[in-house]
Amino acid sequence: MSDPLIDRLKILIVATLKLEGVRPEEIPDDEPLIGSPRFGLDSIDALELVLALEKEFGVKIGSSEESRQALTSVATIAAFIRAHAPGA
Amino acid sequence: MSERPDQTRNPGPRWGFAFLRWADRNWPRWFFRLALRVGNAVAVVLLPEQRRQSRAYLTVALGRPARWMDVVRHFELFSEVLLLKMHVGHGRDVACTLAPEHAEAFEALVRSAQPALFGTFHVGASDLLGYRLADWGRQVSILRLRVGNSDDTRLLGERFVRHVSFLWINDPTKLLFDLKDAIERGASLALKCDRLEYAARTEAFQFLGARRLFPFTIYYLAVLFDRPVAFCVAVPGRDATRDPLCLHASLPFHPDPAAGRAANLAAARLHFQTVLTELEVLLRAEPRLWFNFLPLNPVAA
């Protein structure tokens, strides 16, 4: 059964980063996003994604190690948001 | 992040700055100047990689094969500007005049309360621009790569500690968040946009006879955070250690939030090309101002 938050995140990632030829459901939950040859996301993409997540979920993603690890994959982003924006 | 980096790319040994400080304080001026010239000639001999890169760049900028004396004078101007930075770090104020072209628009931005992104290059005394912005009352975060012989940066940072902070870019994973934090707390950023290392995005622009790659990250930041971008370089006078600096500024680039990312980036490309064209005019007039003793920006494939 799909996770609504995960699904929402994948849609947000594709829309924010304008991933051409990638459908949201094609993004694996645990695949690394940044530095992945498949998605080709760099640090500017990461920054753009952070801003979109902050705007969408009202979370603050700062320079802590925890925040940096949150961006590892869709699953870790979802865990971060659940921990910091319980209403999501 | 490494606290004791091994990189020493400027034309001088790791201990060179400390020695310059000591000699500048203790030797008579005439003797110090003479020793500096001799030291420069020795540096040209002992630093083959920097010498090679200087010669390669000067050959492009001059439009003819660079001669030995061209390289020596390149090193000399670098050390003169290093001295100037040292004096400023020790409390001396340096006079600055703003070149008339674009001065009004640039000064209006600088004197406004609006946080901005200030770009510059490893050209002339441009290292001092971040501190000049502090003089104008701005809180500035300066992006720097920590290299083994960056004592000049440390000294200047100590003087301007109330207004200037550093974002050391040796740790790219942390840089992203540091940049965001600095921008979100309202600081202006000052960053150099000529070296490709750690550049998140690069693009090709016409510069010194070819389409060459340059960092383009500053414009992405501008568009993402809706911040204006302005470039400025500081050109030393005939006596680099004593004469006023002449600041050459660009027109500011203002992202249009209503225009969308693609349109803003297209406008940004035109802006940066203009900036580089104006920089090239300065460098053609005085090629020694380019203080990258590294391979010239590569030609785009």
Chai-1 contact restraints between the chains, C-beta under 6 A:
chainA,res_idxA,chainB,res_idxB,connection_type,confidence,min_distance_angstrom,max_distance_angstrom,comment,restraint_id
A,D42,B,A200,contact,1.0,0.0,6.0,A-B,restraint_1
A,S43,B,L176,contact,1.0,0.0,6.0,A-B,restraint_2
A,S43,B,A200,contact,1.0,0.0,6.0,A-B,restraint_3
A,I44,B,A200,contact,1.0,0.0,6.0,A-B,restraint_4
A,I44,B,R201,contact,1.0,0.0,6.0,A-B,restraint_5
A,I44,B,Y220,contact,1.0,0.0,6.0,A-B,restraint_6
A,A46,B,L176,contact,1.0,0.0,6.0,A-B,restraint_7
A,L47,B,L176,contact,1.0,0.0,6.0,A-B,restraint_8
A,S63,B,F177,contact,1.0,0.0,6.0,A-B,restraint_9
A,S63,B,D178,contact,1.0,0.0,6.0,A-B,restraint_10
A,S63,B,D181,contact,1.0,0.0,6.0,A-B,restraint_11
